[in-house]
Structure formats: structure tokens, C-alpha cells
Amino acid sequence: MKKWKMLLVVIGVMLLVCSSVLAEEGGTAAAEGSLAKGLIGLGAGLAIGLAAFGGGLGQGRAAGSSLEGIARNPGASDKMFVPYILGLAFIESLVLYAFVIAFLLRTKM
């Protein structure tokens, strides 16, 4: 129950902070594409944030499973090392791919 309250507080703070992304510039003559620019910025931020979150979860689960397998059968550690490193590299490459997408979205502004 405490985790859910903390999650709701974090989401609430994020929504309050991110509301400035969609704020209009100027007085009556606001820029025509300001909403689109704000949404592009929001999309870029969400892309890298979700990718980093998912990559961290994936690497944590991969490391936990690998260490559990080595603990159960220490003799297989040399056979498990290369697939483990390859898996971590693939997970990290997806996070870097999301970073490149977010950077390309950011340059569209």
C-alpha cells in the first residue's frame, strides 16, 4: 500500500513539472507550432525515460537469473558468461536506440 502511495506522489509531481512543457509562449500571438513542439519534447522525454526504466529492469533480471544459475551450478559459469554478456549488450543497445530516437525527436523542435 505504501508503494502505491509513493507511486501516485511521483506521478503527481511529474504531471505538475511536465505541465510547463505545454505552456504557450507570448501573449496573444502565441507560436503556431508550440503545442506540437511541446508534445515532441514530451515524447522524447518519455522515450528515453521508459527505455532507461525497461533497460534497468531487464538488466537486473538478467543479472539475477545469471547469478542464480551460477549459484546452482558453479561449473556452468564459463558456459553462461558469453550469453549473459551478449544479453546485456542487446538490452543496452535497445536503450541506446531509444536515446537516438529521443535525440532525433528533440532536433525536430
C-alpha positions as a Markdown table, in Angstrom:
| # | Residue | x | y | z |
|---|---|---|---|---|
| 1 | Met | 0.0 | 0.0 | 0.0 |
| 2 | Lys | 2.9 | 2.3 | 0.8 |
| 3 | Lys | 4.4 | 1.7 | -2.6 |
| 4 | Trp | 1.2 | 2.7 | -4.4 |
| 5 | Lys | 1.0 | 6.0 | -2.4 |
| 6 | Met | 4.6 | 6.8 | -3.3 |
| 7 | Leu | 4.0 | 5.9 | -7.0 |
| 8 | Leu | 1.0 | 8.2 | -7.0 |
| 9 | Val | 3.0 | 11.0 | -5.4 |
| 10 | Val | 5.8 | 10.6 | -8.0 |
| 11 | Ile | 3.3 | 10.6 | -10.9 |
| 12 | Gly | 1.6 | 13.7 | -9.5 |
| 13 | Val | 4.9 | 15.5 | -9.2 |
| 14 | Met | 5.8 | 14.5 | -12.7 |
| 15 | Leu | 2.5 | 15.8 | -14.0 |
| 16 | Leu | 3.0 | 19.1 | -12.2 |
| 17 | Val | 6.5 | 19.5 | -13.5 |
| 18 | Cys | 5.7 | 18.4 | -17.1 |
| 19 | Ser | 2.8 | 20.8 | -17.4 |
| 20 | Ser | 5.2 | 23.6 | -18.3 |
| 21 | Val | 6.1 | 21.7 | -21.5 |
| 22 | Leu | 2.7 | 22.5 | -23.0 |
| 23 | Ala | 2.6 | 26.1 | -21.8 |
| 24 | Glu | 2.0 | 28.8 | -24.5 |
| 25 | Glu | 4.7 | 31.3 | -25.2 |
| 26 | Gly | 4.0 | 35.0 | -25.6 |
| 27 | Gly | 0.7 | 36.9 | -25.0 |
| 28 | Thr | -1.9 | 36.9 | -27.7 |
| 29 | Ala | 0.3 | 36.0 | -30.6 |
| 30 | Ala | 1.4 | 32.5 | -29.5 |
| 31 | Ala | 3.7 | 30.5 | -31.7 |
| 32 | Glu | 1.7 | 28.3 | -34.2 |
| 33 | Gly | 3.5 | 25.1 | -33.5 |
| 34 | Ser | 4.1 | 25.4 | -29.8 |
| 35 | Leu | 1.8 | 22.6 | -28.9 |
| 36 | Ala | 3.4 | 20.3 | -31.4 |
| 37 | Lys | 6.9 | 21.3 | -30.0 |
| 38 | Gly | 5.7 | 20.6 | -26.5 |
| 39 | Leu | 4.4 | 17.2 | -27.4 |
| 40 | Ile | 7.6 | 16.3 | -29.3 |
| 41 | Gly | 9.6 | 17.3 | -26.2 |
| 42 | Leu | 7.3 | 15.2 | -24.0 |
| 43 | Gly | 7.5 | 12.3 | -26.4 |
| 44 | Ala | 11.3 | 12.5 | -26.4 |
| 45 | Gly | 11.4 | 12.6 | -22.6 |
| 46 | Leu | 9.1 | 9.7 | -22.3 |
| 47 | Ala | 11.0 | 7.7 | -24.8 |
| 48 | Ile | 14.3 | 7.9 | -23.0 |
| 49 | Gly | 12.7 | 7.5 | -19.6 |
| 50 | Leu | 10.8 | 4.4 | -20.4 |
| 51 | Ala | 13.7 | 2.9 | -22.3 |
| 52 | Ala | 16.1 | 3.5 | -19.3 |
| 53 | Phe | 13.5 | 2.1 | -16.9 |
| 54 | Gly | 12.9 | -1.0 | -19.0 |
| 55 | Gly | 16.6 | -1.5 | -19.7 |
| 56 | Gly | 17.3 | -1.3 | -16.0 |
| 57 | Leu | 14.6 | -3.8 | -15.2 |
| 58 | Gly | 15.9 | -6.1 | -17.9 |
| 59 | Gln | 19.5 | -5.9 | -16.8 |
| 60 | Gly | 18.5 | -6.5 | -13.2 |
| 61 | Arg | 16.5 | -9.6 | -14.1 |
| 62 | Ala | 19.3 | -10.9 | -16.4 |
| 63 | Ala | 21.9 | -10.4 | -13.7 |
| 64 | Gly | 19.7 | -12.1 | -11.1 |
| 65 | Ser | 19.0 | -15.1 | -13.2 |
| 66 | Ser | 22.6 | -15.5 | -14.2 |
| 67 | Leu | 23.8 | -15.3 | -10.7 |
| 68 | Glu | 21.1 | -17.7 | -9.6 |
| 69 | Gly | 22.2 | -20.2 | -12.3 |
| 70 | Ile | 25.8 | -19.9 | -11.3 |
| 71 | Ala | 24.9 | -20.4 | -7.7 |
| 72 | Arg | 23.0 | -23.6 | -8.5 |
| 73 | Asn | 25.7 | -25.0 | -10.8 |
| 74 | Pro | 29.1 | -23.3 | -10.4 |
| 75 | Gly | 30.7 | -25.5 | -13.1 |
| 76 | Ala | 28.5 | -23.9 | -15.8 |
| 77 | Ser | 29.6 | -20.4 | -15.1 |
| 78 | Asp | 32.0 | -20.4 | -18.1 |
| 79 | Lys | 29.2 | -21.5 | -20.4 |
| 80 | Met | 26.8 | -18.9 | -19.1 |
| 81 | Phe | 29.2 | -15.9 | -19.2 |
| 82 | Val | 29.1 | -15.2 | -23.0 |
| 83 | Pro | 25.3 | -15.4 | -23.4 |
| 84 | Tyr | 24.9 | -13.3 | -20.3 |
| 85 | Ile | 27.2 | -10.6 | -21.7 |
| 86 | Leu | 25.5 | -10.7 | -25.1 |
| 87 | Gly | 22.1 | -10.4 | -23.5 |
| 88 | Leu | 23.3 | -7.3 | -21.5 |
| 89 | Ala | 24.7 | -5.8 | -24.7 |
| 90 | Phe | 21.4 | -6.3 | -26.6 |
| 91 | Ile | 19.4 | -4.8 | -23.7 |
| 92 | Glu | 21.8 | -1.8 | -23.6 |
| 93 | Ser | 21.6 | -1.4 | -27.4 |
| 94 | Leu | 17.8 | -1.0 | -27.2 |
| 95 | Val | 18.3 | 1.7 | -24.6 |
| 96 | Leu | 20.8 | 3.5 | -26.8 |
| 97 | Tyr | 18.4 | 3.1 | -29.8 |
| 98 | Ala | 15.7 | 4.9 | -27.7 |
| 99 | Phe | 18.2 | 7.6 | -26.9 |
| 100 | Val | 18.9 | 8.2 | -30.5 |
| 101 | Ile | 15.2 | 8.3 | -31.3 |
| 102 | Ala | 14.7 | 10.8 | -28.5 |
| 103 | Phe | 17.6 | 12.9 | -29.7 |
| 104 | Leu | 16.2 | 12.9 | -33.3 |
| 105 | Leu | 12.7 | 13.9 | -31.9 |
| 106 | Arg | 14.4 | 16.7 | -29.9 |
| 107 | Thr | 16.0 | 18.1 | -33.0 |
| 108 | Lys | 12.6 | 18.3 | -34.8 |
| 109 | Met | 11.7 | 21.2 | -32.4 |
